[in-house]
Amino acid sequence: MPAFEIFAARRSGRGRLGNISLLLGGAAICIPAVGDRAEAQAPVDPSQQEIIVYGPSLFRDVIPERDLDEESISAYGESTIDGLLSELQQELGEDEQPLILVNGERLNDLDQIGALPVEALRNVRILPRGSAVRAGGRSGQRVISLTLKPTTRSATLVAAPKIATEGDWHGERGEAIATYIRGTTRANLTLRGRRESGLLESDRDIIQPTPRLPYALSGNVIGFPDTDGEIDPLLSALAGRIVTIAPIPDLAAPTLDDFAIKANDPAVTDIGAFRTLRPRVRNFDFNGTFGARLTSWLTGTATVRLGRNNSRSKRGLPQALFVLSPDNPASPFSDDVGLAFFGRTPLIYRSRRDSGELNVTLNARLGKWTSNFNARHLEARDVSRNQRSALFGSTLLADEINPFASDLSDLILVRSDTFKSRSIADHIVWSATGPAVTLPAGDLQATIEGRLVWARQRSESSFSPDSERNYRRAEQSIRAAVDIPLTSRANNFLAEVGDLSATAEYSRVHFSDAGTLNNHALGLTWEPSERLRLRAEIEKFERPASVQLLANPTIVSPDVRVFDPLTGQTVDVVQITGGIRTLDPETSRIRRLSGQWTAVPKLNLQLNAEYTDTDQRDFLSSLPEASAAVMIAFPDRFVRNANGELTTIDLRPVNFESHREKRFRYGFSLNTGLGGGERMPVKISASADEDGVVEVVDREPASRAPSVRRPPTRLQLSASHTIVLSDNIVIRPGLDPVNLLRGGAIGIAGGRVRHQLDGSGSLTSGGMGTRLAVTWRGKSALETRIDGQCRQLHFSPILSVNVCVFANASRISGSGN
């Protein structure tokens, strides 16, 4: 659904208008405008000339995949760091959590830095896979290194209304951010809110399936007990044909003649007017972070996060089949008949999640070694309430009730089921990283890490009296990793080979419920020149099902609409979701080859390619709702009535036998200036690199600074093409593989897309410019087996274009530099 969004912000400090934006998203073209968010800096004593940088230059020899200055950062049009990093990871096709460094120090959670405004950033560098081992990370991780400005004080208010271009839907979001940074001391408070209206199926003209019985708000008369049979021979005689259905006239005492007028022309209710395509949403999030240098060798960061997410959906109308006896004084019929009614009040599904987190990180530097300690406490409480019809089968009306003069809605009973879950988790992680041995090619960087985790969850469901579950898990692990330099140009050891290094990682994890699991990874990096980097790695890890997959409450949701690939029908079913205890650990093996070449250094033009082979055994997944292969493999999870119609689906998670995917991704990125330049009125004579920490920054007084020139113009381009070479799932032993690239889908959205193109480009100058982002997803198919014959539903390619235009408000008004 294309959306149209406008947002505006005002920042304190200099009283300028900070941000005016216009944005169109989805498949439409969107245009935001982002203005200058002025930074107010505290005065600095010119006599402070000392600069202290902590930390070795671990990544001085690594070619970044992205290297963004302030102008390049502003081109993304994001207000906070977490939004910026999300955009960057999407550009890189990355779905694994990176290792985050802030001024060279490791953070254990994006929440500790994510809520800061992007104006606090001086530089962002994204380093390729394999580089994280040097800083204590895992072998397959990238490093995202953030360098903050020495001084930032800002307050930001953001308001962003959003409307759908097709109408009938709107949303609003808002942010209030207060930030203070001075040297290694930083504090940030962020309050976010989001509200979205519900969107009904009738607002998008969704075609409704034919109900099993002809329910309607005004009611229909049908035969009983044979609901497909003749209502009454006398009525058929009046109509001159066999009558199997007739709408109920708006009369207190109708006769057979009144029913004969519209015989076999039933009343119809558009149930789409009572079903939501998108739920109504209310979300709130508070984040408070404080970080400071505690001693000359120790820094600390503490984060508190609180959140509440609310969702409300309409699931259609309750329904009932009432039996009207010929003995009832109001009945004009000679036989029992059925009256099929919808209730007047929609069935509602509500969910609420309250969550809280306390996160403390300590970073210590002892000589050439660094140590990281992290303690986290997380709590979450989920409550969902689901309304459903309490009437099953048919209900005999009492003789004193006149169904034609009474509102039968009061007799259509609705029951509300409540499902609750509370989870608590405590994490303690300690690691130390540093040079363990000096080799001819350089220092061998070693990491040792220990982890303790306690997780517990309690869930209950009013649907079943025996549904209360209590689940506990304790985890203890130890991990060791090394980065071994084999040859080195800098140290003149086998320099003709270039820079060659190897990484190795091993961890052993004991789970109180799943036993002991082992993980390992090996990698080899070769840089034959400063412009070319090649890497190969093999990673194998085992992990048990999460506590949530094992212990979530069983939720029963009626009137859930699904597509049945065995009959070709769209039907409303009872859906069962939640956790299940009988899940085995999953084993994954990843083989990856990647390369990066700086083709034109002056333009920062880089070419990159990556091949990934992922092989998962005992693959953990929730059961897909619309797959012919899955339905055949798990017939006990898909219940049908005597007519073969799907009535109940159980989507609780299972272990598939295996899942193997091979993909190749290649592309380029370019980041270059097109002329111009600006000399800042405050000159920083020295600064930390990507892994250093700035204590005090040397500045020249503004009176001696050079004059300002016109702003530089910068061009950024990036594009990538992802090709899925093969993607196969074996659902159960002995079954043929499901080819996801040829319609063998395990989900309603069709099989796997073989081709995907992503591209973006921006042109900026002094906080003004434009950005274009394009995504194209190729066609896919969904295999069906209707009446035993294999057929395919084809899904067309999808093209999404987003355009952002941003302008520096102070430059427009002439008040800027």
N, C-alpha and C positions, 0 to 999 in steps of 0.2 A: 504494500500500500504506500504510494508516494506520500511524503509528508512535507510540510512547509513550516519552517521554524525561524523565529526571530528572537535574538536575545541581546540584552544590554547590560552593561556593568558600569559602576562608578567606583573609582579607587580614591582613597584618601591620601593625604600627603601633600599634594599640590592642587587638589580640587579640580582636576581636569576630568573631562569625560573620558573614560577609559576604554569602553568597548561597545561597539554597535555592530550587530551581526544579523545577517539574513541567510537562512539555510533551507535548502530543499533536499530531501533525502530519498532513499529507496531507489526505485527505477527512474525517478524523475531527475532533472537537473537541479542542483541546489546551489544557492548563492549566499554564503555568509560574509559579513564584513567584520573584521576584528581590528580594533583600534589599538592605539598605544596605551599600555598600562604603565603609567609612569612609575619609576622607582625613586623613592625618597631615601637618600643616604645620610647617615649621621656624619657630622663633620669629623674629619680625621686630622690629628695633629701632624703637621708636616715633619716634625722631628722624629716621628716613628718610622725609622728606616729599616728595621730588621724584619726579615722574613724567615720563618722556620718551616721547613718542609720535612714531614716525617714519612718514612717508607721508602723501600727500594723501588726502582723502576722496573717492575715485573713485566710490563708489557711494552717496553720501549721498542722492541723488535717486532711487534705484532702489527700487521696491517689491519686497521679497522674496516669493518664492513660499512659502517656509517660513521661520519665524523661531522657533527653539526655544531655550528656556532649559533649565536643568539639570533641572527637573521634567519638562518635555516630553521631553527626551532619555531620561530614565530609563524613560519609559512604553513605549519600544520593546523593552525587555527584552534588549538586546544587550550583550555584554561588551566588545567592541572597536569602534574607530571604523570599520574597514572593514565590519563587519557592520551597523552603523548606517547607513552611506552606501548599502549595498546595499538595505536596506529603504526608504530614502527615494527612491532612484532607481526602485524598483519602484512606489512610490506615484505617482510622476510619470510613469510609462510611459516612462522614459528608458533608451536603450540606447547612448548616446554618452558617452565618457569626459569628465567635467566638468573645468574648470580649478579646481584646488584652491589655496586661499590659507590659510595658517596664520599668524595674527596679522598679516595683511596681506601676507605674503611668499609668493611663488609656489613651489609644489612641482611637480616634474615627474613624480612617480610616487606613487600611493597607498601603496605599500609604505613610503614614508618617514614615514608618519604612521598608517597603517591599523592597526598592531598595538598602538597605545596604548589603554589602557582608556577607556571613555566617561566615567569619573569625572574624567578630566583636562580635560574640555570645560566651558567656561562657556556657550558659545553656538554655535549652528549656524545659518547663514543660507544659503538656496539662492536665488540670483538668477536671473531669467529669461534665456532665450536672447538673445544679442546683447550682454549685459553683459560677456562675457569679452574682447571686443576692447580695452576700456579697460586691461586688465591684461596684454595681450600674447597673449591666447588667440585661438581661431578664431571665425569669425562665428556658427556654429551651436551653440557651446558655452554651457552654463550655467556659472555660478560657484558653487562651494560654499566658503563662507568659514567657517573654524573659528577660534574664539577660545579659547585655552587658559587655564586657571587660572594665576595667577602662581606658585603653589607646589603641587606634588603629589609625594608619596612613597608608593608602594604596592607591595605584592607580592600576587599573586593566584594561587591554584591552583583550577582548574576541572576537575571530573570529571563526565562526562555519559554514563551508560549509556542505551541506547535499545533498545526492543523493538517488534516488530510486533504490532499488536493481533490479527492472525490467527495469530500464532505462527510458529515455524520460522526466525526471523531475529532477529538482535540486532546491536547496534553500540555502540561506546564512543568517546568523544572526550575529550581532555584538553588543558588549556592551563596553562602556567606563565608569568606575566607579571610583570616587575619594571620599575617606571617611576620616574623621577626628573625633576621639572621644577622649575626655579627661575628665574624671569624668562625670558630668552631661551636658557637652557641646558636642554637636555632629553636624556635618555638612556632607552632602552627595550630590553629583551631579552624576546623571546617565543619559546617553544617550544610547538609544537602537534603533536598526534598524533591520528590517527583510525584506527579499525579497525572493519570491518564483515564479518560472516560472509556466506558465499555462500547464495543462496536457489535451491533446485532447482525445476525446472518441475513436478515431481511434488508439491511442497509446495503448489502452487496449482492442482492438478488440470488442468494444461494438456493439452488433447486433442492427442495425437500424430498426425502424418500417417502414412499407410500407407507403409512403405518400398517401394522398387522391387522388392526381393526379400525374402522372409519370414525375415530374420535373427532369431535368438534365441540367448540364452545357452546353452540346452540343445540348440539346433540343430533344423533342419527339413530333410526330404528333399524335393527337387523334381526335376522332369525335367531332362535335359540332352541335347543343347544347347538344346532348346526348354524354357526354364524355366517357361513357362506350360502346357506340354503334359503328357501322361500320364507318370507315373513308370515304371511297369512293367505290362504287360498281366496278368502273373501276380498282381500285387497288386490290380489292379482286379477280377480274377475272384474273389479271396478276399473283397473288400469288397462285391461285388455292384454296384459303380458305378465309373465312371472316377475314379481317384485322381490328383490333380495335386499334392498336398502332404500330408505326414504328419510329425508330430513324432517325434523320435528317442527311443525308450524308454530308461530308465535301466538298461540291461542290457549286459553285456560282449559277448554274442553273440546279438543279437536275430534273430528269424526273421520271415518275411513275415507270419505270423499276428500277431506283436507290433505290426507297423506297421499292420495292417489294423484294429486295435482303435479307433484314433483317426484313421482316414483322413479327410482333408479338414478336420481340426480342428487347425490348426497351433498350435505353442507360440508364445506372445507375450511379449515383454519390454518392460516400460514404460521406454522410453528416456529419459523425463522424469526418472527417478531418477539419470541420469548427465549431465544438461544443466543448466546454471545459468541462472536467470532474471536474477539479479543476481550479479556476480562477488564474490569475496572481495577485500577492499581493505585495504591497509596504507599509510597516508600519514604523512609526517613533514615538518615545516617549522620552520626556525629563522630568526628575523629579529632583527637587531641594528641599532639606529639611534642616532646621536649627532648633536646639533645645538647650535651655540653661536654667540655673537657674537664674531667674530674681531677686528674693530676697530669704531670708532664707526659706520662706514659699510658694513661687510661682515659677513654671516653665512654660515655653512656648515652643511650637513647631509650626513652620510655614512650609507649603509645597506648592510648585507651580508645577503643572503638565501640560504639553502641549503635544498634540498628533495629529498625522495625519495618517489615514488609507485609502489606495487606493486599489481598486479591479477592475479588468478588465476581462470580460468573453466574449466568442464568443457564439452566440445563433443560429448558422446555417446560411443559405443563404436566401436572399430575393427571392421571387418567383413571377411569373406572368404567366397568360394564355392569349396569344395573339390570336386573331381571324384573319385568313387569308381568304380573300374573293376570290372566283374563278375569279372575275374581275381583281385581281391583276396580272400584266403581269408576275410576277415571279412564280405564282401558277400553278402547273401541275394538280391540282385537279378540279373536276367538281362541288364540293360542298364546303360550308364553313367548314374549319377545325380549330382545336385548336393547337397552338404551346405552349408546356409547357416548360418553361425555368427557371433555377436558375440564379440569378445574381452572379457575380464573387467576390464580396467583402462581407465578413462575416458581419452579424449584430452584433453590439457590445453593451454590457451593461457595463457601468462604474459607480462606486460609490466612493464617497470621504466623509470622516468624519473628521472634524477638531474640536478638543475639548480642553478645558482648565479648570483648577480648581485651586482655591486658598482656602487653608484650614488652619485655625488657631485654635490651642487648648491651653488652659490655665488650669493647674492643681494647685489647692491651697490646703494647709493643715493648718487647723485652729484647733489646739488641736487634738482631736481624730477624727475630721470630715475631710473629703476630699470633694473638690468641683471641678467639671469639667465644663468648658465652651468651646463650639466649634462653630465656624462660618465658613460656607462654601459657596462659590460662584462657580457655575458650568455653563458653556456655551458649547453648541455643535451645529455645523452646518453640516447638511447632504445634499449632492447633488448627485443625480443619473440621469444618462442619458441613455435612452433606445431606441435603433434603431428598427424600424419595417417597414415592407413593407407598402407602401402607396397605393398600388393597391389592390382593392377588386373586385371580379368577373372577368370579362374578358375585354380586351381592343382591339378594332378594329384597325388593322394596316392600315395606309394610303396606297393608291394604289401605290404611288411613292417609298415606302420602299420595298426593296428586303430583306426579312428576312434571306435568305441563303447567301447573300453577305455582310450583315451588322451585326455588333455586337449590339444585342438588349439590352445589359446590361445597356446602357445609358437610355433606356426607362423604366427600372425597378426602379421606384422611391422609395426612402427610407426616412422615416420621423424619426426625433429624438425628443422624448418627454423628458422633463426635470421635475424633481420632487425635490422640495426644502423643507427643514425643519430647523427651528432654535428654540432651546429650551434653556431656562434660568431658573435656580433654585437657591434659596437662603435659607440656613438652619441656624437657630440659636437654639442651645440646651444648656440648663444649668441643671446641676444635683448636688445634694449634698448627700453624703453617710456618715453614722457614727452611733455610738451607741446611740440609743434613750432612752432605758430603760435598767437597770441592773436587770436581772432575776436570780433566784437561779442557773440556769444552765449556765448563762453567759449573755453577752450583746445582746440585740435585735438590729440587724443591720437594719437601715431604709434608704430608698432612696426616694427622691422626685425629679421629673424631669419635666421640661417644655420645650416645643418645638414649634417653629414657622417656617413655611415653606411657601414660595411663589414660585409658579411654573407657567411658561407660555410657550406657544409654538405657533409658527406661521408656517404654511405650505401652499404650493401652488403647483399646477400641471398644466403644459402646455397642458395636455391631455384634460382638461375641463376648459372652461373660468370661471366657477363659483366655482372653487375648492379651493379658498383661505380660510383658516381657521385660526381663532385666538382663543386660548383657555387659560383660566387662572384658577388657583386654589390657594386658601389660606387654610392653615392648622394650627390649634391651638390644642395643646394637653397637658394634664397633666397626669403624671404617678406616682404611689406610689408603693413601694415594700418593703417587710420586710422579714428578715430571723430570725426565732424565735427558740432559743435553748430550748428544752423541757427537756432533761436529759443530764448529762455530767459526764464522768469519771474524767476529769481533775479537775472539780469543786466539785467532790464527791456529786453530786445530782442525786439520783437514779442510781448510778453507775452500779448496777447490770443489768440494762437495756441496758447499752451502751450509745452511743451518738445518740440522737434522735432530729431532728430539722424539722421545717416546714417553707415553703416559701409561700408567697402570693403576688400577683401582680394585680393591677387594673389600667386601663388607660381609659381615655375618650378623644376622638378625634373628632373635628368638621372640616368637609370639606365644603368649600363654595359651592361645586356642589353636594355633596353626603350626606349632613346632618351630624348628630352626630352618631358615632359608638363607641361601647364599647368593651373592651378587658379585659380578666382576666385569671389568671393562679394560680393553687394551686399545691404544691408539698410537699412530705414528704420523708425525708432521715433518714435512720437508719443504724448505724454502730455498730452492736453488739460486734465487736472486731476491733482491729486496722487493721486487714487484710481483712475485709469484709465490703462492702458498698452496700446498697440496696436503690433504689429510685423509687417512684411512682409520677406521675404528670399528671395533666389535664390542658389543655390550650385551650382557645377559643378566636379567634380574628376575626375581620371583617376588610376588606380593600376594598377600591374602585379600579376600574380599573386605571392603571397608566395613566398619561397624554399622554404618547406615544400611548397606546392602543386606547385612545379616539381621539387623534388629529393628528396622523401621516398622511401624504398625501396619497391619493389613488394612488397606482402604478399599471399600467397595463403593463404586460410583455407578449409579444407573444412568440410562439414557445417554451413553457416550457414543458418538457417531463414528463409525469406522467403515472402511471399504473391505468387502469380502472378496479376495482374488479368486476364490473357488466357485463363486456364483456370479460375480460381476455386479453385485448389489451393494448399495450403501445402506447400512442398517444401524439401528440404535441397540446397543448391547449393554449388559452389566459388565463393568471393567473392574478387575482386581489388580491392585498394585501394592507395593510394600516390600518388606524384607523377607528373606528366607534363610534358614540356618544351614541348609545342605549345599554349600558352595565350596568348591575346592580352590586353592591358590592358583594364580595365573602365572605362567612363565613366558617371558618375552625375550627374544633375541633380535638385536638390531645390528645390521651391517651397513656402514655408511662410507661413501667416498665423496669428497668435496674438493673443490678447487676455487681459487680466487686469484685474479690477475689484474693488476693495475695497468691498464693498457696505455692511458695517457695521464701521467701524474699531474701535469699542469691543469688538467680539467677534472681531476679526481674521478676519472672514468674507470670504473671497475667492472670486470666481467666475472660472473660467478656461476657455478654449477654444483649440483648435489644429487647424488644417487642414494636412495634409501631402500633397504630391504628389511621389512619388519615381519617377524614370524612369531605369532602368539599361540600358545598351547593352553588348553582349558580357558579359552577366552571368555572373560566375564562380560555379560551384557544383559540389559533388560530385554525381555522378549519382544521383538517387533510385532506391531499389531496388524500389519497387512503384508504378509509374505506367503505365497503359496508353498514354498519349500519349508518354511517354519511351521505352518499349519499341518503339513503332512508329517513332519518329524515329531511334533508335539501335539498329537490329537487330543490328549487329555486336557490340554490347556485351552482348547477351543471347543466349547460345548454347543451342540446344535439341537433343534427340536425335531419332531418326527417328520417335518417337511424339509429338513435339511437347512433351515435358516439358522444363521449364527445368532446365539442368544447371550453367551457369556464368554469372555476372554480373560485369561489369567496371565498378566504380563510381568509377574514377579521374575527377578533375574535368574539366569541359568548359566551354566558353563557350556559354551560351544566347544567342539572338539579342537578346532584350530582356525586361525585367521591369518592369512599371509598376503601382504601387499608389497608391491614394488613400484616405486615412483621415481621420476627424474624431474628435477626443477633447475632451470637455468634462466639467467637474466643479466641485467646490467644496471648500474647506478651512476649518476653524474651529478657533481655538485661544484659549480664554478662561478667565479665572478665575471661580470660582463663590462666592468669599468666603474669608475667613480671610486670614492673612498672617503672615510670620515675619521678624522683624528679626534679622539675623545678629549674633553676638557680636563679629565683626570687621567693621568698616565700611571698604569701599573707596570712597575719596572721588573717585577718578577712574580711568578705564580707557580702553584703546584701543577704537576702533570696529572695524568688521569689516575694515578695511584698515590698521590701525595696529599698532605693535609696542610692547609694554610693557617698559620697562627696570626701573623700580623703582616699586612700588605704595605709595601713601600709605595708612596704616592708623591707626585709632584703637586705643589699647590696649584689651584686652578688658574691663578694669575700668570703662572709661567707656562701653562699648557699651550700647545699649538692651536691655531684657529681651526674651526670646523669646516670641512669641505662637504660637498654634496654627498648624500648617502650612497653607498655601493649598491650596485644592482647584481642580484644573484639568481642563477638558474639552477634548479634541481630537476632531475629526471630519473625515473626508475621504472623498470618493466620486468616482468617475469612470466614464464610459461611453465605450468606444471602439467606433466603427463603421467597419468597412472598407467603403468605398463601392464600390471596384472593385479587382480584383487579377488581372492577366492576364500570362501568360508566352508569348512566342513562342520556341519551342524552336529551330527552324531556319528560314531564309528560305524562303518559299513555303508554310509550314504555317499552319493556322489557329491563332489564339491559344487558349491553354489558360486557361479561366476557373476560377480556384481557388475562387471562391465558389459554384460550381455543380457541385462534384464533380470538376472537372478537376484532380485532385491530382497533385503530384509527390512524394508521400511516403506512407508506410503509414498515418499518423495521420489521413488524410482531408484534404479540402480546407481552405481557409482559413476560420477562424471569423469570421463577420461581426460578431457582437456579443460584447463582453466587459465585465463590470461588476466594478469593484474598489472596496472600501470598507473603512474601518477607523475605530475609535473607541476612545478610552481615557479613563478617569477616574482621576486620581491625586491623592494628598494625602500630602506628606511622605515620599515613597519607597514608598508603599503604593497599590495600585490594581489595575485590570484593563484589559486591552486585547483588542479583538475585531477580527479581520481576515477579510474574506470576499472570495472571488473566484468569479465565475461566468463560464464560457465556454459560448457557445451551441453549437448542433448543427452538424455538418459532414457531408460525404459524400465517398466515394471512388468514382470512376467506373471501372467494369470493362467489358470487351468480351468476355465469355465466349461462345464459339461465334459470334463476329461480332456479337452483339447487345449494345447498350449497356444496362448496368444500373448500379445504384448501391448501395453499402453505406453505411448511415447510422450515424453516430456520435452518441450521445446527449450532451446538455449535461453539463457537469461543474461541480459545486459543491464548493468547498473552504472550510472554516471552521476558523479557529484562534483559540483563546481563551487569553490569558495572564493569570494572576493572580500578582501579585508583592507581597511583604511585606517591610518593613524589620525585620530580625531584632532589631536593637537596640531598636526601639520595642516589639516584642512582649515582649521580656524586661524592658523598663522601664529599660534602661541608657542609652537615647538621650536627646537633649535634649527 
